[in-house]
Amino acid sequence: MPYGVLLGQVLKAHRDRLAIEQKDLAASIGTSQSAYSRMETGHTAVTVPQLRTLSRTLGTSAGRILAEVDQLAKSLETQGIDVPDQRETNAAAVLIGLGVLLALLSTGKG
């Protein structure tokens, strides 16, 4: 389970505890609800400035949020669950994307 997914879970737990909606946290960092949702699921990385703003909005600090993520990661690792720093790249999806890009580029040359 990637570290970013754990970060998203910790942010979600704080948000749920305070009964704050995703759209409200999204607004605090100047993004859409769907973009914020991708942060909570770990599909989009949270930047340091975003983490600082989100933490303040949640009534805590970035350091405390990261300490909770680290604690969760350690707990998972002691259970034998790998916690990589980032998501693995899906090689097949990258190749498909490159193929589509090449096709688009080649049709523009004609």
FENVEN-V980220 format. One record per pair of residues at least 4 apart in sequence whose C-alpha atoms are under 8 Angstrom apart, sorted by the first residue. I is the first residue (numbers start at 1). J is the second residue. D is the distance in whole Angstrom. If there is no record, write none. Layout:
I,J,D
I,J,D
//
This chain:
1,5,7
1,6,7
1,81,7
1,82,6
1,83,5
1,84,7
2,6,7
2,42,8
2,82,8
2,83,5
2,84,5
2,85,6
2,86,5
2,87,6
3,7,6
3,69,8
3,73,7
3,83,6
3,84,6
3,85,5
3,86,6
4,8,6
4,39,8
4,42,5
4,43,8
4,45,7
4,46,8
4,85,7
4,86,7
4,87,8
5,9,6
5,40,7
5,41,6
5,42,4
5,43,8
6,10,6
6,42,8
6,69,6
6,72,7
6,73,7
7,11,6
7,40,7
7,42,7
7,65,8
7,66,7
7,69,6
8,12,6
8,39,6
8,40,4
8,41,6
8,42,6
9,13,6
9,40,6
9,41,7
10,14,6
10,65,7
10,68,7
10,69,7
11,15,6
11,40,7
11,65,8
12,16,6
12,40,6
13,17,6
14,18,6
14,58,7
15,19,6
15,20,5
15,21,7
15,22,8
15,58,7
16,20,6
16,21,8
18,58,8
20,24,7
20,25,7
21,25,7
22,26,6
22,33,6
22,36,7
22,37,7
23,27,6
23,32,7
23,33,5
23,36,8
24,28,6
24,33,8
25,29,7
25,33,8
25,36,8
25,54,7
25,57,7
26,30,6
26,31,5
26,32,6
26,33,5
26,35,8
26,36,5
27,31,6
27,32,7
27,33,8
28,53,7
28,54,7
28,57,7
29,50,6
29,53,7
29,54,7
31,35,6
31,36,7
32,36,6
33,37,6
34,38,6
35,39,7
35,44,8
36,40,6
37,41,6
38,42,6
38,43,5
38,44,5
39,43,6
39,44,5
39,45,6
39,46,6
46,50,6
46,51,6
47,51,6
48,52,6
49,53,6
50,54,6
51,55,6
51,62,6
52,56,6
52,61,7
52,62,5
53,57,6
54,58,6
55,59,6
55,60,5
55,61,5
55,62,5
55,65,7
56,60,6
56,61,6
56,62,8
60,64,7
60,65,7
61,65,6
62,66,6
63,67,6
64,68,6
65,69,6
66,70,6
67,71,6
68,72,6
69,73,6
70,74,6
71,75,6
72,76,6
73,77,6
73,83,6
74,78,6
75,79,7
76,80,7
76,81,5
76,82,7
76,83,8
77,81,5
77,82,6
77,83,7
89,94,8
90,94,6
91,95,6
92,96,6
93,97,6
94,98,6
95,99,6
96,100,6
97,101,6
98,102,6
99,103,6
100,104,6
101,105,6
102,106,6
103,107,6
104,108,6
105,109,7
106,110,7
//
